[in-house]
Amino acid sequence: MPLSLALPITSIQPQLNRCYVSQRLNPLRRLTPRQSSSISSSLTNTMSRFLNFRLFSLFHTLKTLPFSTRQTLCSHLHQSNGRFENSLSKVKPKLDSQCVIQFLVSCHPKQPQLGIRFFVWAGFQSGYRHSAYMYAKACNLLGICQNHHIIRDVIRSYEAEGCLVTVNMFREVLKLCKEAQLADVALWVLSKMQYTFNLHADTLMYNVVIRLCCKTGDIQMAEKLMREMSSNGLCPDLITYMAIVEGFCNAGRSEDVYPVLKLMRVHGCSPNSVILSAILNGFCRSGSMVRALEMLDEMEKSGDCSPNVVTYTSVIQSFCKRGQWSEAFDILDRMRALGCNANHVTVFTFVESLCAEGMWKKLMG
């Protein structure tokens, strides 16, 4: 709708016509006070209704347009004087991924903190949720991976402004830390959340930080956080244990997973095939083939955690790398006997390994 201020005068046209005719017949005649008052009142009422309609239309247009096309609104938000989230809540824009990206672009590169605060706020609004792609996009556009301090600065700004901070806001911040692989920052955020803002993290938030610690090799901190979860009345779930198990296996400490498996069973969380396969794969990578075969036997005897083609192929690959062809073919026979068919990865493992050793004739046997 065009924003020109064209004034409709339909409602006062009859009175103007009468005055015009009257003054043509008698040019010396002036408008009576009553006529002047009537015309003035009509003009005022019409103008008021018109302006109210125009202002509503303008506000509605700004509200529904993408953020990057709303220079006026952007200016308003950039000058919100520490009440950024309040300003957004009043405007209540219609959010989608395009809208979010365009606003982040408008914040880059001079105001990344503002972009993060908007992104965090948008992440838990009604009718919209960030996708995994959006977290990656935000980290890229705002340079979070390169400038680790930005996340800390945002949390400090919440504190300095006395902003009403919620668990949802910290959850979004930790998801950004997860995407940017910022383990140290995530630990700091978790601590600030609990000791500065007096908020309690949930299992999902602990899992994010635990997984980040495990990926950086800080298994000790991951275990500490898992104990902290229990002391706070939270039960570690399969995702928690999976992160710990993968952390031990990646660190070459596959033997240390047995106490974790015991703890899982104590807490009523039975290990599934994914966790057991991860442990078996850890044994294979570390060269502990005896342990790997023991784990494979345990999985085959368990009705709930039967090994799949990926599990068997992992063992076959390990034997092939060591030139233990007989053991590798024994595993192939075992998987066939249990009704698990080899896939293209299994076949390629044999072909590649045997050809590399000049044993291609064995393939024809």
C-alpha positions, 0 to 999 in steps of 0.5 A: 500500500502506498504511504502517500498522505492523500486526504479523502474529503468525501465526508465533508464535501457536501458542506464545502459545496454549500459554502462555495455556492453560497459565497459565489452568490454573495462574495461578501458573505462570510462563513457563520461560526456554526459552519466553520465549527462543523467543517473544522470538526469534520476535518479533524475527525476525518484526519484522525481516522485517516492517520490512525489507519495509515499508522496501523497499516505502516506498523503492520507492513513493517511487522511482516516484512523481512528484517533486512528490508526494515531500515526503520525497525533495524534502527529502532532495535539497534538503539534500544538502549539495553532493552533489546529483548523487550523491543523485540517482544513488543514488535513480535515479528513474523519469524522464518529462516530468511528473516533471521539470516537477513537480520544477522547479515545486517549485524555483521561485522560491526555488531555481532553481539546484537546478532547473537542476542537476536538469534538467541531470542528468536530460537524459542519464539512461538511458531519458529525453531532454529534448524541445525543449518541455522546454527551453522549459518549464525556461527559463520555470519557472526564469526563465533568460531574465530572470536570466542569472546563474543559469547562471553560478551553477550552473557556479560551484557545480560548481567550488566543490563539486568536482563531477565534471562531464562533457561531457554536463552542459555540453551540456545547459547550452548547450542551455538557453543556446540556448533562452534566446538567451544568447550571452554566457553560452554563450561564457562556459560554453564557455570555462569548460568548456575552461579550468577543467574541462579538457573538450573541446567537440564539434561540436554544442556549438560549433554552438550557440554559433556560431549564437547569436553569428550571431543577435546579429550577432557574426559575427567571434566566430562565425568565430573559433569555427569556426577554433577548431574546426578547431584542435581537430581538429573539422570544421565541418559543414553546420549550422556553415556554415549558421549562418555564411551566415545570419549574413552574410546577416542582417547585409547582408553577402551578398558575404562568403559566397563565401569561406565557400563556398570553404572548404566545398568545400576541407573536402569539404562541398559546399553544398546547396540550403538554403545556396544558397537562404539566400544567394540570399535574402540577396541579394534582401533586400539588393537585389543582384538581379544577384547573386541571378540569378547564384546562381539560374543556378548552382543551375539548372545544378547537378544537386544543388542545383536551386532549389525553389518557395521559392527562385523565390518569394523572387526573385519577391517581390523583383522585385514589391516593386521594381515589376519585373513583367516580371522577376517574370513571367520568373522564373515562366516559368523555374520552369515550364520547369524543371517547378517549379509555383507554390504558393499563396504564389507566386500570392498574391505576384503578386495582392497586389503587382499589386492594391496597384499598381492593376494588377489588370487585368494579372492578367486578361491 
